[in-house]
Amino acid sequence: MVSRSNEWPREQLSMNLFRVSINERVMLLLMIFLIARCALERIDRPYHPLGTL
């Protein structure tokens, strides 16, 4: 019984770390995509002082 109770938190921690790592990867991919998109838009269009959001 004690060994099982000790194993449960480890599994939950590993799952939480896995989810966090996936979320961080997704956020990084989104940031890279947005930065690349902004760069392409600036290259295609002339620079506007007001900016386009």
Secondary structure, DSSP 8 states (H G I E B T S, - for coil): -HHHHHHHHHHHHHHHHHHHHHHHHHHHHHHHHHHHHHHHHHHHS---SS---
